[in-house]
Amino acid sequence: MTREIEATAPGSPATVAALGALRAAEIADSAVLWLSWRLRPRTMGLGGHA
């Protein structure tokens, strides 16, 4: 997606803003995935006992 955004108008303010928004979305996505991993039940899929 980054390449597609950069290909539209390299260096323009709109491109820079779009790339910033994309990076923010990637960071938020990573944070949500990490948080869901940390909060998951420890016995999930491990066959252990609570």
GUSE-20521 format. One record per atom (N, C-alpha, C): residue in three letters; x, y, z. Coordinates in pm, whole numbers, plus 50000, padded with zeros to 5 digits. Example, Ala and Ser with C-alpha at 12.3 -4.5 7.8 and 13.67 -1.06 7.14 Angstrom:
ALA513194943150780;ALA512304955050780;ALA513204967050780;SER512854977550708;SER513674989450714;SER512905000350787;
END
This chain:
MET500824988250000;MET500005000050000;MET500885012650000;THR501995011950068;THR502905023450072;THR503375026949931;ARG503735017049855;ARG504205019749717;ARG503105026049634;GLU501875021549652;GLU500755027249576;GLU500535041949612;ILE500645045149740;ILE500465059049782;ILE501605067749729;GLU502835062849740;GLU503985070449693;GLU503955072549542;ALA503355063349470;ALA503315064249324;ALA502355075149276;THR501395079149358;THR500415089049313;THR501035102749292;ALA501715108049391;ALA502345121249380;ALA503475121949483;PRO504625116449449;PRO505725115749545;PRO506085129549602;GLY506185130349733;GLY506615142649797;GLY505535153049822;SER504345150949771;SER503295160949792;SER502795160249936;PRO502235171249986;PRO501725171150124;PRO500645160550147;ALA499805158150048;ALA498765148050062;ALA499375134050073;THR500415131649999;THR501095118650005;THR501755116750141;VAL502405127150189;VAL503055126350320;VAL502005123950429;ALA500875130750420;ALA499805128950518;ALA499235114750510;ALA499045109850389;ALA498505096250373;ALA499475085850427;LEU500765087850403;LEU501755078350457;LEU501795078950609;GLY501625090750665;GLY501565092050811;GLY500355084950868;ALA499215086450801;ALA497995079750845;ALA498145064650834;LEU498775060150729;LEU499005045750712;LEU499895040450822;ARG500945047650855;ARG501855043350962;ARG501125043051096;ALA500305053051122;ALA499535053351246;ALA498595041351253;ALA497975037851142;ALA497075026251138;ALA497855013251163;GLU499065012351107;GLU499875000451129;GLU500274999151277;ILE500605010451339;ILE500975010251481;ILE499765006151566;ALA498605011851535;ALA497395008451610;ALA497054993551592;ASP497194988651472;ASP496914974551445;ASP497864965551525;SER499124968951527;SER500094961151603;SER499784961651752;ALA499394973351801;ALA499074974751944;ALA497874966251981;VAL496854966151897;VAL495654958151926;VAL495984943251923;LEU496774939051826;LEU497164925051820;LEU497974920951942;TRP498924929451983;TRP499744926552099;TRP498884925952225;LEU497984935652240;LEU497124935952357;LEU496214923652364;SER495654919752250;SER494794907952251;SER495594895352282;TRP496854894952238;TRP497714883552269;TRP498014883252419;ARG498284894852479;ARG498594895452622;ARG497394892252710;LEU496194895552663;LEU495004893652744;LEU494304880252721;ARG494804872452628;ARG494144859652600;ARG494254850352719;PRO493284841652734;PRO493374831952843;PRO494614823152824;ARG495304820352929;ARG496544812552921;ARG496314798152880;THR495114792852900;THR494854778852866;THR494314777352725;MET494154788152652;MET493554787852520;MET494404779452424;GLY493844768652379;GLY494504760352281;GLY495684752152333;LEU495944752552461;LEU497084745252514;LEU496684732252581;GLY495384730552601;GLY494904718452665;GLY495194717952812;GLY495554729452870;GLY495874729853012;GLY494634731853097;HIS494844732953226;HIS493734734953319;HIS493804749053375;ALA492634754753401;ALA492564768453452;ALA493044769453595;
END
